[in-house]
Amino acid sequence: MNYDPRQIADEMGRVTRRQFLGRTSLGLGMAALASGSLGLQSTSAAAASMPGNSLPPMPHFAPQAKRVIFLCMAGGPSHLETFDSKPALQKLSGKPMPESFTKGQPIAQLQGKPLTCMGPQTRFHKYGQSGLEISDYLPHIASIADEITVIRSMVTEQINHDPAHTFLNCGSILPGMPSMGAWVTYGLGSVNENLPSFVVLTSKSSQGVQPIANRQWNAGFLPGRCQGVEFQGKGAPIHYVSNPNGVSRVAQEHVLSAITEINRLREAKVHDPELETRIEQYELAFRMQMSVPELMDFSDETPNTLAEYGAKPGDGSFASNCLLARRLAERGVRFIHLYHRGWDFHGGLASGMKESSGKTDRPTAALILDLKRRGLLDDTLVIWGGEFGRTPMAQGNGRDHHIKGYSMFLAGGGIKQGLVYGATDELGYNAVDNVVNVRDLHATMLHQLGIDHSRLSVRIRGLDMKLTGVKPSRVVKEIVV
């Protein structure tokens, strides 16, 4: 089929009414933007290329980590059955929760109902030279107690799943804000030109499963190249990357060359930064047709490695995703985000914890040990935790959402080993010692990557937008080497 790229570019480059209003310096688009009537979702991804948004070279200082693997336990794992032993709560189990703890406090589904204490549904023991207390639900993580730092004083600001996830992942509940993986990619760029810099993997249990929206890994107002790319654990790893039947790689390359030529001609006319992103993504997708099959082929993994993770290639499990995360880390992927959905136990806490911890405990420990064995843990920051914790009060035989104190842990990437940081009160309700907000976690993560969180910003609508927002945030220096 014959075509004239210049003619096509001319046709595509004709300015529409909407483009005219959006690009005219004194037009209605800019007037609306200046008045604040346009929301963040209406802000172009080209904002990061606007004047005044040029960033200083990064990293800002010598990093201790080159990449992040974030193991998100979606649904809110109970700190009282994982990392925060509370003998005093066990003694009060079945008795009314003291009103002094809960009066005037936000509670999700238990608001206005009788509140009864519920003791831990498992036992805790001390592990390693550090004597870190970990529950019987997590025996494999317990075996690496001297590799991790547990933060027992996490707090967040949103009590329901979707906004809490958005706050954890984007530092804000406003729609259109970039995710932390997008911020890291924007600041540090990519290492492997044949794979995305930000990869997302999902898995789930059979119960306690909350939906996850793709805005949790979106690029927001950052360039589209910063968007997280979701890999599938079953079937085709990435939708729409493989060639259709009957289309050879040579034919695909000819099509790509033609599209790239048209896009470059058009970009010369309309100067839209998103066109450059589109060109880059087409080219990346073409290269991924070769790199992804090799990445997903576990045949070079030993039977012992597969057994350590409990991985069965192609089953879409958290175990297989953890092994894939290690393979992505080896290939220089900057941000690897694993979501395991299945920790929301308003009822059936004991059985639900047994299943979800059973699916995630062994692979988590195997990933950390495997990274260490291969010399990757020193410069890979691993973070484990959910969007919030669970109440010390019973909800039937489960627990409600809780934001005033819960636990997460970190490993590798310049994090101290065998350490407990912060504490909740005797019943596990309020964080009372060395409180760590989600924004502090973000600041610490960026710091380990060599980024000053206060300097990683993009000006939008007259505001310097940052992952850590406008409220004071701190790097938790007590947990870093």
Buried (B, 14 or more C-beta within 10 A) or exposed (E): EEEEBEEBBEEBBEEEEEBEBBBEEEEEBBEBBEEEEBEBEEBBBBBBBBEEBEBEEBBBEEBBBBBBBBBBBBBBBBBBBBBBBBEBBBEBBEEEBEEEBBEEEEBBBBEEEEBBBBBBBBEBBEBBEBEBBBBBBBBBBBBBBBBBBBBBBBBBBBBBBBBBBBBBBBBBBBEBBBBBBBBBBBBBEBEBEBBBBBBBBBBBBEBBBBEBEEBBBBBBBBBBBBBBBBBEBEEEBBEEBBEEEEEEEEEBEEEBEBBBBBBBBBBEBBEBBBBBBBBBBBBBBBEBBEBBEEBBEBEEBEEEBBEBBBBEBEEBBBBBBBBBBBBBBBBBBBBBBBBBBBBBBBBBBEBBBBBBBEBBBBBBBBBBBBBBEEEBBBBBBBBBBBBBBBBBBBBEBBBBBBBBBBBBBBBBBBBBBBBBBBBBBBBBBBBBEBBBBBBBBBBBBBBBBBBBBEBBBBBBBEEBBBBBBEEEBBBBEEBBE
